Amino acid sequence: MVATLVILAVAVVGFMSGRVPIGMVAIGVAVALWFTGVLELEQALAGFGDPTVIFIATLFVVSEALDATGVTAWAGSRVIRRAGGARAVLLAVICLLVAVVTAFISVNGAVAALIPMVVVVAMRARIPASHMLLPLAFAAHAGSLLALTGSPVNIIVSELARDSGARPFGFFEFALAGIPLLIGTLVIVLVFGRLLLPTRTPAELPMDLAAHTAELRTQYELTDGQQLTGPEQGVAEVLVAPRSTLIGLRLFPGMTTPSGDLVVVGLQRGGFDVTGPEAVLRAGDTLLLSGSWDDLERHTAGTEVVVVTPPAQLRRGVPLGHGAKRAIGVLVVMVALLATGAVPAAIAGLLAAAALILLRVVTPEQAYRSISWTTVVLIAGMIPLSTAFVTTGTADVIADGLLRLTGDASPTVALLAICVLTMVLGQLISNTATVLIVAPVAISVAADLGASVLPFMMALAIAGAASFLTPVATPANTMVMEPGGYRFGDYWKLGLPLLLLYLVVAVLWVPILLPL
């Protein structure tokens, strides 16, 4: 028990310091639990084969498919185009959009996919991006509680509830709490946003695909009738690299490259068009190439040229690109399997990931790269600590201390204490790690009180999602910091009222939905 608590303390310090990669901290936890004899080897490494971890990994592949094929770009552009330029309407639409997307592809995937579009929309509407991006991240936290797939935490607490003798949560059961949270988030953002959100100018803005193609047209003097980007075709601007074998090759606009796959749209040297006898490539010359997206990615990946903007990055901004319909179809089938419980969640995720690869929506390499291995290792490494809390009796001791602290109060007071503990830890370390640490204590408290474990688990998921006060609380919070120009102290101003909202829902509303 002492060893378990010491390992926990060291892990928390490691997470908070930021000097050690969180994946290494998690692996260190698993190894330390074996080294100290707290767990057997199989128990210490069991997290790496846990179905929950497998399912979470597959969700990253599904998220990548929807993003890479332009499904999220299409959904965002369609919805926001109809919202107009009114600040309140745009904010409401952005919050609702990210919440819905998050429900199916997780907080981090949704926020990462929508940040560029939201910044562009804010620029066009002449609204500071800092008034849009923090609401985007915080609304995504509410959206994570609309469906089982919204967050790894949802999956973890559902499995823990089942392992504790209760039932797992239904696919949309979290929405009973998520919808009030989303509505409350909208109200707070719309009513108090102007007062609580800073006006900042970011150092760097994400690329606007429409503005980028317009700039290319102007620079290379192209006609408006010449389409540069679409679902199948695209362009890439490249520089001829030093010592490239292309040096000395004669090229001119309209000519195909030596491979025969790409067409030269423009050739410039020092910002001016190169024609006639001078059209012999030199190091540093700029080429604008056109072709299929796959060919552009393949031929610009080597050392012959230096890509100005990677085609893969441009491709994501094209609405409903190649493979989008197949990606949507796979998503629908996966959601149907999860909602009906026809197969275990891990199997549904594996089937979806495999289908996306076999249907050529994503390549195997793309699928591997899309998985946030830091998240996977973090969860896999921290699951054994959760196991150690139970097997050593540490969770029971902490639960007894918590019950002595709350006295003979009702289970609601114990639930409040659990949520406050989770929220405090969740501002400092990963909310996933926090839930894995606190969950055994919550289960033990519920058992000691003779209460149902289900409200404790759902409240724990809500408290874990209330990571609003610091930019390091979740990756989504960190993602919006630079494009929004935020400072560390900007988060708590809007985050504190939202945290109180989450606390009220977790402690007062959840016991109505799931009696203690």
C-alpha positions as CSV (number, residue, x, y, z in Angstrom):
1,M,0.0,0.0,0.0
2,V,2.8,2.4,0.9
3,A,4.6,1.6,-2.4
4,T,1.4,2.2,-4.3
5,L,1.0,5.7,-2.8
6,V,4.6,6.6,-3.3
7,I,4.4,5.5,-6.9
8,L,1.3,7.6,-7.3
9,A,3.0,10.7,-5.7
10,V,6.0,10.4,-7.9
11,A,3.8,10.0,-11.0
12,V,1.8,13.1,-10.1
13,V,5.0,15.1,-9.7
14,G,6.2,13.7,-13.1
15,F,3.0,14.7,-14.8
16,M,3.1,18.2,-13.3
17,S,6.7,18.9,-13.9
18,G,6.4,18.6,-17.7
19,R,10.1,17.6,-17.8
20,V,9.4,13.9,-18.4
21,P,7.2,12.8,-21.3
22,I,3.9,11.6,-19.9
23,G,4.2,8.3,-21.8
24,M,7.5,7.6,-19.9
25,V,5.8,8.5,-16.6
26,A,3.1,6.0,-17.4
27,I,5.5,3.3,-18.4
28,G,7.5,4.0,-15.2
29,V,4.4,3.5,-13.2
30,A,3.8,0.0,-14.6
31,V,7.5,-1.0,-14.2
32,A,7.7,0.4,-10.7
33,L,4.5,-1.6,-9.7
34,W,6.2,-4.8,-10.8
35,F,9.7,-3.9,-9.5
36,T,8.3,-3.2,-6.0
37,G,6.3,-6.5,-6.0
38,V,2.9,-4.7,-5.8
39,L,1.8,-6.5,-9.0
40,E,2.8,-9.6,-10.9
41,L,4.3,-9.0,-14.4
42,E,1.1,-10.0,-16.2
43,Q,-0.9,-7.5,-14.1
44,A,1.7,-4.7,-14.5
45,L,1.5,-5.0,-18.3
46,A,-2.1,-5.9,-18.6
47,G,-3.1,-2.4,-19.7
48,F,-1.3,-2.8,-23.0
49,G,-3.7,-5.5,-24.0
50,D,-6.8,-4.0,-22.4
51,P,-9.8,-3.9,-24.8
52,T,-10.4,-0.3,-23.7
53,V,-7.0,0.8,-24.9
54,I,-7.5,-1.0,-28.2
55,F,-10.8,0.7,-28.7
56,I,-9.4,4.1,-28.0
57,A,-6.6,3.5,-30.5
58,T,-9.0,2.6,-33.2
59,L,-11.0,5.8,-32.7
60,F,-7.9,7.8,-33.7
61,V,-7.9,6.0,-37.0
62,V,-11.6,6.8,-37.6
63,S,-10.9,10.4,-36.7
64,E,-8.1,10.6,-39.1
65,A,-10.3,9.2,-41.9
66,L,-13.0,11.8,-41.4
67,D,-10.4,14.6,-41.2
68,A,-8.2,13.5,-44.1
69,T,-11.1,13.0,-46.5
70,G,-12.5,16.5,-45.7
71,V,-15.7,15.3,-43.9
72,T,-15.1,17.6,-41.0
73,A,-14.1,20.5,-43.3
74,W,-17.3,20.0,-45.3
75,A,-19.5,19.8,-42.2
76,G,-17.9,22.9,-40.7
77,S,-18.0,25.0,-43.8
78,R,-21.7,24.1,-44.6
79,V,-22.9,24.8,-41.1
80,I,-20.9,28.0,-40.5
81,R,-21.7,29.4,-44.0
82,R,-25.3,29.4,-43.1
83,A,-24.7,31.0,-39.7
84,G,-23.8,34.4,-41.2
85,G,-21.5,36.8,-39.6
86,A,-23.3,37.6,-36.3
87,R,-21.1,36.9,-33.3
88,A,-23.7,35.2,-31.2
89,V,-24.9,33.0,-34.0
90,L,-21.4,32.0,-35.0
91,L,-20.4,31.2,-31.4
92,A,-23.5,29.1,-31.0
93,V,-23.0,27.2,-34.3
94,I,-19.3,26.6,-33.6
95,C,-20.1,25.2,-30.1
96,L,-22.8,23.0,-31.3
97,L,-20.8,21.8,-34.3
98,V,-17.7,20.9,-32.3
99,A,-19.9,19.2,-29.7
100,V,-21.5,16.9,-32.3
101,V,-18.2,16.1,-34.0
102,T,-16.5,15.4,-30.6
103,A,-19.2,12.9,-29.7
104,F,-17.9,10.6,-32.5
105,I,-14.2,11.4,-32.9
106,S,-13.1,12.6,-29.5
107,V,-12.2,16.0,-28.1
108,N,-8.7,16.3,-29.5
109,G,-9.6,15.1,-33.0
110,A,-12.6,17.5,-33.3
111,V,-10.7,20.6,-31.9
112,A,-7.7,19.9,-34.1
113,A,-9.9,19.5,-37.2
114,L,-11.9,22.7,-36.6
115,I,-9.3,25.2,-35.4
116,P,-8.2,26.3,-38.9
117,M,-11.7,26.7,-40.1
118,V,-12.9,28.6,-37.0
119,V,-9.9,31.0,-37.2
120,V,-10.7,31.7,-40.9
121,V,-14.3,32.3,-40.1
122,A,-13.4,34.6,-37.3
123,M,-11.1,36.6,-39.6
124,R,-13.8,37.0,-42.2
125,A,-16.4,38.0,-39.6
126,R,-13.8,40.5,-38.1
127,I,-14.2,38.8,-34.7
128,P,-11.0,38.1,-32.6
129,A,-10.1,34.5,-32.9
130,S,-9.5,34.5,-29.1
131,H,-13.3,35.0,-28.7
132,M,-13.9,31.8,-30.6
133,L,-11.2,29.3,-29.8
134,L,-11.6,28.9,-26.1
135,P,-15.4,28.3,-26.5
136,L,-14.5,25.8,-29.2
137,A,-12.3,23.8,-26.8
138,F,-14.7,24.1,-23.8
139,A,-17.7,23.1,-25.9
140,A,-15.8,20.1,-27.1
141,H,-15.5,19.0,-23.4
142,A,-19.3,19.1,-23.2
143,G,-19.6,17.3,-26.5
144,S,-17.4,14.5,-25.1
145,L,-20.4,13.6,-22.8
146,L,-22.9,13.2,-25.6
147,A,-21.8,9.6,-26.6
148,L,-19.6,6.8,-25.4
149,T,-17.0,7.5,-28.1
150,G,-16.6,11.2,-27.0
151,S,-13.8,10.5,-24.6
152,P,-11.5,7.7,-23.4
153,V,-12.8,8.6,-19.9
154,N,-16.3,7.5,-20.9
155,I,-15.1,4.1,-22.1
156,I,-13.0,3.7,-19.0
157,V,-15.8,4.4,-16.5
158,S,-18.2,2.3,-18.5
159,E,-15.9,-0.7,-18.3
160,L,-15.2,-0.1,-14.6
161,A,-18.9,0.0,-13.9
162,R,-19.3,-3.3,-15.6
163,D,-16.3,-4.8,-13.8
164,S,-17.8,-3.7,-10.5
165,G,-20.9,-5.8,-11.0
166,A,-23.1,-3.1,-12.5
167,R,-23.9,-2.6,-16.1
168,P,-21.9,-0.7,-18.7
169,F,-23.4,2.6,-19.9
170,G,-25.4,2.8,-23.1
171,F,-23.9,4.5,-26.2
172,F,-25.9,7.7,-25.8
173,E,-26.6,7.5,-22.0
174,F,-24.0,10.1,-21.3
175,A,-26.1,12.6,-23.3
176,L,-28.5,12.7,-20.4
177,A,-25.9,14.8,-18.6
178,G,-24.1,16.0,-21.7
179,I,-27.0,17.9,-23.2
180,P,-27.6,20.1,-20.0
181,L,-23.9,20.7,-19.9
182,L,-23.8,21.8,-23.5
183,I,-26.8,24.1,-23.1
184,G,-25.2,25.6,-19.9
185,T,-21.9,26.1,-21.7
186,L,-23.7,27.9,-24.6
187,V,-25.5,30.2,-22.1
188,I,-22.3,31.1,-20.2
189,V,-20.3,31.7,-23.4
190,L,-23.0,33.8,-25.1
191,V,-24.0,35.8,-22.0
192,F,-20.6,36.3,-20.3
193,G,-18.1,35.6,-23.2
194,R,-17.4,39.3,-23.9
195,L,-16.4,39.9,-20.3
196,L,-14.5,36.7,-19.7
197,L,-12.7,36.2,-23.0
198,P,-9.5,38.2,-23.8
199,T,-8.9,40.0,-27.0
200,R,-5.7,38.7,-28.4
201,T,-3.8,38.7,-31.7
202,P,-2.2,35.3,-32.4
203,A,1.4,35.3,-33.7
204,E,0.6,32.9,-36.5
205,L,-2.7,32.0,-38.2
206,P,-3.6,28.7,-39.8
207,M,-3.9,28.5,-43.6
208,D,-7.1,29.5,-45.4
209,L,-7.4,27.2,-48.4
210,A,-9.5,29.6,-50.4
211,A,-7.1,32.5,-49.7
212,H,-4.1,30.3,-50.5
213,T,-5.4,29.3,-53.9
214,A,-6.4,32.9,-54.6
215,E,-2.8,34.0,-53.8
216,L,-1.4,31.3,-56.1
217,R,-3.6,32.5,-58.9
218,T,-2.3,36.0,-58.5
219,Q,1.3,35.1,-58.2
220,Y,1.3,32.8,-61.2
221,E,-1.2,34.9,-63.2
222,L,-3.7,32.1,-63.6
223,T,-7.2,32.5,-64.9
224,D,-10.2,32.0,-62.6
225,G,-11.5,29.2,-64.9
226,Q,-8.5,27.0,-64.0
227,Q,-9.5,24.9,-61.0
228,L,-6.6,24.3,-58.7
229,T,-8.1,22.2,-55.9
230,G,-10.9,19.7,-55.7
231,P,-11.8,16.3,-54.3
232,E,-9.5,14.5,-56.7
233,Q,-7.0,17.1,-58.0
234,G,-4.8,19.5,-56.2
235,V,-1.7,21.7,-56.5
236,A,1.6,21.8,-54.7
237,E,4.2,24.6,-54.7
238,V,7.8,23.3,-54.5
239,L,11.3,24.6,-54.5
240,V,14.0,22.8,-56.5
241,A,16.4,21.5,-53.8
242,P,20.2,21.9,-54.0
243,R,21.8,19.0,-55.8
244,S,18.4,17.9,-57.1
245,T,18.6,15.7,-60.2
246,L,15.9,18.1,-61.7
247,I,18.5,20.8,-62.0
248,G,19.3,21.4,-65.7
249,L,15.9,20.0,-66.8
250,R,14.0,22.2,-69.3
251,L,10.3,22.7,-68.2
252,F,7.6,25.1,-69.1
253,P,3.9,25.6,-68.1
254,G,1.7,22.9,-69.6
255,M,4.4,20.3,-69.7
256,T,4.3,17.1,-67.7
257,T,7.0,16.2,-65.3
258,P,9.4,13.4,-66.1
259,S,7.2,10.9,-64.2
260,G,4.2,11.8,-66.4
261,D,1.9,12.1,-63.3
262,L,2.1,15.9,-62.7
263,V,1.6,19.0,-64.9
264,V,3.7,22.1,-64.5
265,V,1.3,25.0,-63.9
266,G,3.9,27.7,-63.3
267,L,7.7,28.2,-63.1
268,Q,9.3,31.2,-61.4
269,R,12.7,32.4,-60.4
270,G,13.1,35.1,-57.8
271,G,9.4,35.8,-58.0
272,F,9.2,36.2,-61.8
273,D,8.0,33.9,-64.5
274,V,10.7,32.0,-66.4
275,T,10.1,31.3,-70.1
276,G,12.0,30.6,-73.3
277,P,15.6,29.6,-73.2
278,E,15.8,30.5,-69.5
279,A,13.3,27.8,-68.6
280,V,16.1,25.4,-67.4
281,L,15.7,24.5,-63.7
282,R,18.1,25.8,-61.2
283,A,18.4,25.3,-57.4
284,G,15.8,27.5,-55.7
285,D,13.4,27.8,-58.7
286,T,9.7,27.6,-57.7
287,L,7.4,25.2,-59.4
288,L,3.6,25.0,-59.2
289,L,2.5,21.5,-59.9
290,S,-0.9,20.0,-60.5
291,G,-2.1,16.4,-60.3
292,S,-4.0,14.0,-58.2
293,W,-3.6,14.4,-54.5
294,D,-2.0,10.9,-54.2
295,D,0.5,11.7,-57.0
296,L,1.4,15.1,-55.5
297,E,2.1,13.5,-52.1
298,R,4.2,10.7,-53.6
299,H,6.3,12.9,-55.8
300,T,6.9,15.7,-53.3
301,A,7.9,13.4,-50.5
302,G,11.5,12.9,-51.6
303,T,14.6,15.0,-51.5
304,E,14.4,16.4,-55.1
305,V,12.1,19.3,-54.0
306,V,11.2,21.2,-50.9
307,V,7.5,21.5,-50.4
308,V,6.1,25.0,-49.4
309,T,2.8,23.6,-48.2
310,P,2.4,19.8,-48.0
311,P,-0.4,18.5,-50.2
312,A,-1.7,16.4,-47.4
313,Q,-2.3,19.6,-45.4
314,L,-4.1,21.3,-48.3
315,R,-6.1,18.2,-49.0
316,R,-7.7,18.3,-45.6
317,G,-9.3,21.7,-46.4
318,V,-11.1,20.3,-49.5
319,P,-14.7,19.4,-48.5
320,L,-15.8,15.8,-49.1
321,G,-12.6,14.7,-50.8
322,H,-11.6,11.3,-52.0
323,G,-13.0,8.5,-49.8
324,A,-15.3,10.8,-47.8
325,K,-18.5,8.7,-48.5
326,R,-16.7,5.5,-47.5
327,A,-15.5,7.1,-44.3
328,I,-19.0,8.3,-43.4
329,G,-20.4,4.8,-44.2
330,V,-17.8,3.1,-41.9
331,L,-18.6,5.6,-39.1
332,V,-22.3,5.0,-39.4
333,V,-21.8,1.2,-39.2
334,M,-19.5,1.5,-36.2
335,V,-21.9,3.8,-34.3
336,A,-24.7,1.3,-35.1
337,L,-22.6,-1.6,-33.7
338,L,-21.8,0.4,-30.6
339,A,-25.3,1.6,-30.0
340,T,-26.9,-1.8,-30.4
341,G,-24.1,-3.6,-28.5
342,A,-24.0,-6.2,-31.3
343,V,-20.2,-6.6,-30.7
344,P,-17.8,-5.5,-28.0
345,A,-16.6,-1.9,-28.4
346,A,-13.0,-3.0,-29.2
347,I,-14.2,-5.3,-31.9
348,A,-16.4,-2.5,-33.4
349,G,-13.4,-0.2,-33.4
350,L,-11.1,-2.8,-35.0
351,L,-13.6,-3.6,-37.7
352,A,-14.0,0.1,-38.5
353,A,-10.2,0.7,-38.6
354,A,-9.6,-2.3,-40.8
355,A,-12.5,-1.4,-43.1
356,L,-11.0,2.1,-43.6
357,I,-7.7,0.6,-44.6
358,L,-9.1,-2.1,-46.9
359,L,-11.4,0.5,-48.6
360,R,-8.3,2.6,-49.2
361,V,-9.7,5.6,-47.2
362,V,-6.5,5.7,-45.2
363,T,-3.2,3.9,-45.8
364,P,-1.7,1.6,-43.2
365,E,1.1,4.1,-42.6
366,Q,-1.5,6.9,-42.2
367,A,-3.4,4.8,-39.7
368,Y,-0.3,4.2,-37.6
369,R,0.6,7.8,-37.6
370,S,-2.9,9.0,-36.7
371,I,-2.9,7.1,-33.4
372,S,-1.8,9.3,-30.4
373,W,0.6,6.8,-29.0
374,T,1.2,9.1,-26.0
375,T,-2.5,8.7,-25.1
376,V,-2.5,5.0,-25.6
377,V,0.7,4.5,-23.5
378,L,-0.6,6.8,-20.9
379,I,-3.8,4.8,-20.4
380,A,-2.1,1.4,-20.7
381,G,0.5,2.4,-18.1
382,M,-2.0,3.9,-15.6
383,I,-4.5,1.0,-15.7
384,P,-2.1,-1.1,-13.5
385,L,-2.0,1.7,-10.9
386,S,-5.8,1.5,-10.8
387,T,-5.5,-2.2,-10.3
388,A,-2.9,-1.8,-7.6
389,F,-5.3,0.6,-5.7
390,V,-7.8,-2.2,-5.5
391,T,-5.6,-5.2,-4.9
392,T,-3.5,-3.6,-2.1
393,G,-6.5,-2.1,-0.4
394,T,-5.3,1.4,-1.0
395,A,-8.6,2.5,-2.5
396,D,-10.5,1.2,0.6
397,V,-8.2,3.1,3.0
398,I,-8.6,6.3,1.0
399,A,-12.4,5.7,0.8
400,D,-12.6,5.1,4.6
401,G,-10.6,8.4,5.2
402,L,-13.0,10.2,2.8
403,L,-16.0,8.8,4.6
404,R,-14.6,9.8,8.0
405,L,-14.0,13.3,6.7
406,T,-17.6,13.6,5.4
407,G,-18.9,12.0,8.6
408,D,-22.4,10.6,8.5
409,A,-23.4,12.7,5.6
410,S,-25.5,11.4,2.7
411,P,-24.0,9.7,-0.3
412,T,-24.4,13.0,-2.1
413,V,-21.7,14.6,0.1
414,A,-19.4,11.7,-0.7
415,L,-20.1,12.2,-4.3
416,L,-19.3,15.9,-4.0
417,A,-16.0,15.1,-2.3
418,I,-15.1,12.6,-5.1
419,C,-15.9,15.2,-7.8
420,V,-13.9,18.0,-6.1
421,L,-10.9,15.7,-5.8
422,T,-11.2,14.7,-9.5
423,M,-11.6,18.3,-10.6
424,V,-8.6,19.5,-8.6
425,L,-6.3,16.8,-9.9
426,G,-7.7,17.2,-13.5
427,Q,-6.4,20.7,-13.7
428,L,-2.8,19.5,-13.1
429,I,-2.5,16.2,-14.8
430,S,-4.3,14.3,-17.6
431,N,-8.0,13.9,-16.9
432,T,-7.7,10.3,-18.1
433,A,-4.9,9.6,-15.6
434,T,-7.0,11.4,-12.9
435,V,-10.0,9.2,-13.5
436,L,-7.9,6.0,-13.4
437,I,-6.5,7.1,-10.1
438,V,-9.8,8.2,-8.5
439,A,-12.1,5.5,-9.9
440,P,-11.1,2.8,-7.5
441,V,-11.7,5.1,-4.6
442,A,-15.1,6.1,-5.9
443,I,-16.0,2.4,-6.4
444,S,-14.9,1.6,-2.8
445,V,-16.9,4.6,-1.4
446,A,-20.0,3.4,-3.3
447,A,-19.6,-0.1,-1.9
448,D,-19.1,1.2,1.7
449,L,-22.2,3.3,1.5
450,G,-24.2,0.6,-0.2
451,A,-24.9,2.9,-3.1
452,S,-25.0,2.2,-6.8
453,V,-21.7,2.6,-8.6
454,L,-23.3,4.0,-11.7
455,P,-23.9,7.6,-10.5
456,F,-20.4,7.7,-9.1
457,M,-18.9,6.6,-12.5
458,M,-21.0,9.0,-14.5
459,A,-20.2,11.9,-12.1
460,L,-16.5,10.9,-12.3
461,A,-16.7,11.2,-16.1
462,I,-18.3,14.7,-15.8
463,A,-15.7,15.8,-13.2
464,G,-12.9,14.5,-15.4
465,A,-14.3,16.5,-18.4
466,A,-14.2,19.7,-16.3
467,S,-10.6,20.5,-17.1
468,F,-10.9,24.2,-17.8
469,L,-8.6,26.1,-15.5
470,T,-5.2,25.6,-17.2
471,P,-3.9,25.2,-20.7
472,V,-2.2,22.0,-19.7
473,A,-5.3,20.3,-18.4
474,T,-6.1,18.7,-21.8
475,P,-4.5,18.6,-25.2
476,A,-7.5,20.5,-26.6
477,N,-6.8,23.4,-24.2
478,T,-3.2,23.4,-25.3
479,M,-4.1,23.3,-29.0
480,V,-6.0,26.6,-28.9
481,M,-3.4,28.5,-26.9
482,E,-1.2,29.6,-29.8
483,P,-3.7,30.3,-32.5
484,G,-5.9,32.1,-30.0
485,G,-2.9,34.1,-28.5
486,Y,-4.0,33.0,-25.0
487,R,-1.9,33.3,-21.8
488,F,-1.9,30.9,-18.9
489,G,-4.2,33.1,-16.8
490,D,-6.9,33.5,-19.5
491,Y,-8.4,30.0,-19.0
492,W,-9.7,30.2,-15.5
493,K,-11.9,33.3,-16.1
494,L,-14.3,31.4,-18.4
495,G,-13.3,28.0,-17.0
496,L,-14.4,28.7,-13.4
497,P,-18.1,29.2,-14.0
498,L,-18.1,26.2,-16.4
499,L,-16.4,24.1,-13.7
500,L,-19.1,25.1,-11.2
501,L,-21.8,24.1,-13.8
502,Y,-20.2,20.7,-14.2
503,L,-20.0,20.3,-10.4
504,V,-23.7,21.0,-10.0
505,V,-24.7,18.6,-12.8
506,A,-22.4,15.8,-11.4
507,V,-23.6,16.1,-7.8
508,L,-27.2,17.1,-8.2
509,W,-28.4,16.1,-11.6
510,V,-26.7,12.7,-12.0
511,P,-28.3,11.2,-8.8
512,I,-31.7,12.1,-10.3
513,L,-30.8,10.2,-13.5
514,L,-29.1,7.3,-11.7
515,P,-30.3,7.1,-8.1
516,L,-27.6,6.6,-5.5
